[in-house]
Amino acid sequence: MASLIGVSSIYQIPTLELYQRPNAASTSSVRLQSLDSKSHFNNLLRAHRHSSGPPFKTGLKPTPTFLPSAVATPNSSLLSQEAFKGLARDFDQNDIEFQPAGPTNTDELDISKLDLPSRLVDSLQSRGITHLFPIQRAVFVPALEGRDIIARAKTGTGKTLAFGIPIIKGLTEDEQEPSLRRSGRLPRVLVLAPTRELAKQVEKEIKESAPYLNTVCVYGGVSYVSQQSALSRGVDVVVGTPGRIIDLINGNSLKLNEVQYLVLDEADQMLAVGFEEDVEVILENLPSQRQSMLFSATMPAWVKKLARKYLNNPLTIDLVGDEEEKLAEGIKLYAIAATATSKRSILSDLVTVYAKGGKTIVFTQTKRDADEVSLALTNSIASEALHGDISQHQRERTLNGFRQGKFTVLVATDVAARGLDIPNVDLIIHYELPNDPETFVHRSGRTGRAGKHGTAILLYTSSQRRTVRSLERDVGCKFEFVSPPAMEEVLESSAQQVVATLTGVHPESVQFFTPTAQKLIEEQGTSALAAALAQLSGFSRPPSSRSLITHEQGWTTLQLIRDSDNTRYFSARSVTGFLSDVFSSAADEVGKIHIIADERVQGAVFDLPEEIAKELLNKDIPPGNTISKITKALHVTLYWQLPPLQDDGPPSDFYGRFSDRERSNRRGSTSRGGFTSRGGFASRGGSTSRDRRGFKTSRGWEGEDSDDDDFSDRSSRRGGRNFKTGGNSWSRASGKSSGDDWLIGGRRSSRPSSSDRFGGACFNCGESGHRASDCPSTSNRRSFF
Ligand SMILES: Nc1ncnc2c1ncn2[C@@H]1O[C@H](COP(=O)(O)OP(=O)(O)OP(=O)(O)O)[C@@H](O)[C@H]1O
């Protein structure tokens, strides 16, 4: 009988009291709190074995209610809890729940006390890994017992070593056997990963933990030769993406008949990127005597089917369970309203203020947007794009450069960044809304890894406000809704970052500059140093002002208040009438106008070009009116709240639109030729690898894949295709939206024509309706950052 294990408190699993279920025949308990270290591992094992009849349950919670009480919405991650629960029922599992009991006894998680091979302990310790993380602790004993396992845990919590440590322990002990050290030996471990980056990462983690084992990583997009020769030399662990593994099997370079351990990492992503048939073909051809472990964030029907068909009475370990919050602790979430145009201008400010010089990953929906955002950012912050149209070699260089801090902002599509373990990413920016809650969790999970802190910012347009609320419900998280950083905050953060860089200046260099510095200070005092800091920060000229309504540069937001004894109706026309009377140029140039929501106040906020605003503020105005400049949204006046912003972008919100069924249907149209039946390697023949590539013919701007089978930006392609649809539909809607702006102030000179396909604004010239790559005025390029 299998069991369901849940943990409600990640990073706090230290000392466990394991009780048999209250309804079990025996109520004896095994207390692990004060075990002496030597016998610790054996006791853990014994405790688990003794439980093999009725499973354990901890005693702290009366009865675990594993089913979420909340109602799941389609595509909700809550569905996955149901699925996990359902799966447990399918396997006739009973509940086990681990709860922290009493103070942390870190000894019990100490890897030096777990009877692990000393070589493994040494290499783990040299990497700073001294104690098991909760998922590793939960998987450890059942894995050593040879149980098949289905597991999920939050992002960045150490799932790789959860299967890695027990498998390496098994392999290391077997190593005494001479036949297992011979050259040309066949792999005993197969790890399947959905993307090549994840495969490489898993391989790295295993290699660094057990450098004495031969680990080979195989994935598409690179030559077969080096992978084939590594396999022919003899190998213990093969980590790879399904497509390339099948190709290598077909080419007789990879033989799986001695595989003892199978790991399916991110199984749900196999489905998302279209590998389900390949995975099944591989599983069909593995020896039936093996141990299988499946890690998956969600349990779509296909993963459940896999588990039923290919796993043997698996133990389900769920460290997410009915915990509402699906994100790792330590990730602070902000949501910022922006328009498609203003996103572009606030992006570098967000990086400056929230990453504070650390690493940032910006997520876009399409490859093309990743390129354009990265290009635009590069004017102010070193940045590179990562997506499926970039060659494998360049991707590796990009990732290494990012890891090493050669540049600090990576702009990536979803699949590109899935599962990436880059230490110390400080900030995640969801430049566009994710398509589903899982994507949000995975994107955000690139920060706050291994117990560290991080920040994730979601940019949304006013039409996406409800989606943001749905996201909160689905993920079980809470955003803090904030305004984009005010210019003062940007300057302050820039100054701090510049000050931090000063510590890197070599003392000998400092000596050369000291006499001049002394002279400057004598002549100008601290303003000399301030000038130097401003220059270093890139603010040798004062930053241009920015609208608090649209966040566009070059605009100033003003507030007009009319005395409350004036009984005339106050409207946008009142503002333009007032401006015509005082300063006609202002009336001609006025941008957005919003009436203050508070009925007790007669007034409005509105945008004017910076210079015109300055002039207006110097004019005499009729009595009974007050005009002032607003410098900070929401904090400026007690009664004014920034009204909802009019969206000037495409309704590119595909959140929750794609059920698994839809996903596979969509994929159906581009499914791989020759793979309709599980059947086998033989049916694919030698040319299948070419066939596999053959289906990817389109290289359209929507983000269609190139030869990128394993890395597979298929979801990005999906996003791209729909983005285009969104663009089309927005083109129609935008006539209205832009028309309104145009009517109010005439600021938007170019109303998008009905033939416009792209709804956002160009990164080059700032005009809406075309992309930077289609910009008619590339020679006239201007920087927005
Ligand atoms: N016990 C440990 N102590 C310290 N660091 C650890 C431990 N286990 C894993 N790590 C480190 O934590 C980081 C995250 O681990 P890993 O990539 O396996 O997480 P994950 O759960 O697979 O994440 P994701 O779901 O995002 O793929 C890695 O850098 C890994 O080396």
PDBQT file of the ligand as one rigid body, heavy atoms in Angstrom, charges set to zero:
ROOT
HETATM    1  N1  LIG A 801      20.697  20.370   0.613  1.00  0.00    +0.000 N 
HETATM    2  C1  LIG A 801      21.091  21.442  -0.031  1.00  0.00    +0.000 A 
HETATM    3  N2  LIG A 801      21.811  22.396   0.590  1.00  0.00    +0.000 NA
HETATM    4  C2  LIG A 801      22.211  23.517  -0.084  1.00  0.00    +0.000 A 
HETATM    5  N3  LIG A 801      21.948  23.760  -1.384  1.00  0.00    +0.000 NA
HETATM    6  C3  LIG A 801      21.233  22.843  -2.043  1.00  0.00    +0.000 A 
HETATM    7  C4  LIG A 801      20.774  21.638  -1.419  1.00  0.00    +0.000 A 
HETATM    8  N4  LIG A 801      20.098  20.921  -2.340  1.00  0.00    +0.000 NA
HETATM    9  C5  LIG A 801      20.135  21.613  -3.475  1.00  0.00    +0.000 A 
HETATM   10  N5  LIG A 801      20.805  22.762  -3.305  1.00  0.00    +0.000 N 
HETATM   11  C6  LIG A 801      21.011  23.815  -4.302  1.00  0.00    +0.000 C 
HETATM   12  O1  LIG A 801      19.752  24.473  -4.487  1.00  0.00    +0.000 OA
HETATM   13  C7  LIG A 801      19.618  24.916  -5.832  1.00  0.00    +0.000 C 
HETATM   14  C8  LIG A 801      18.255  24.487  -6.370  1.00  0.00    +0.000 C 
HETATM   15  O2  LIG A 801      18.228  23.095  -6.555  1.00  0.00    +0.000 OA
HETATM   16  P1  LIG A 801      17.441  22.420  -7.765  1.00  0.00    +0.000 P 
HETATM   17  O3  LIG A 801      17.804  23.066  -9.065  1.00  0.00    +0.000 OA
HETATM   18  O4  LIG A 801      17.601  20.958  -7.661  1.00  0.00    +0.000 OA
HETATM   19  O5  LIG A 801      15.960  22.849  -7.391  1.00  0.00    +0.000 OA
HETATM   20  P2  LIG A 801      14.614  22.388  -8.075  1.00  0.00    +0.000 P 
HETATM   21  O6  LIG A 801      13.673  22.115  -6.967  1.00  0.00    +0.000 OA
HETATM   22  O7  LIG A 801      14.858  21.306  -9.062  1.00  0.00    +0.000 OA
HETATM   23  O8  LIG A 801      14.191  23.712  -8.812  1.00  0.00    +0.000 OA
HETATM   24  P3  LIG A 801      13.210  23.921 -10.095  1.00  0.00    +0.000 P 
HETATM   25  O9  LIG A 801      11.875  23.391  -9.713  1.00  0.00    +0.000 OA
HETATM   26  O10 LIG A 801      13.188  25.373 -10.253  1.00  0.00    +0.000 OA
HETATM   27  O11 LIG A 801      13.856  23.203 -11.237  1.00  0.00    +0.000 OA
HETATM   28  C9  LIG A 801      20.791  24.292  -6.596  1.00  0.00    +0.000 C 
HETATM   29  O12 LIG A 801      21.760  25.309  -6.788  1.00  0.00    +0.000 OA
HETATM   30  C10 LIG A 801      21.346  23.237  -5.666  1.00  0.00    +0.000 C 
HETATM   31  O13 LIG A 801      22.737  23.033  -5.818  1.00  0.00    +0.000 OA
ENDROOT
TORSDOF 0
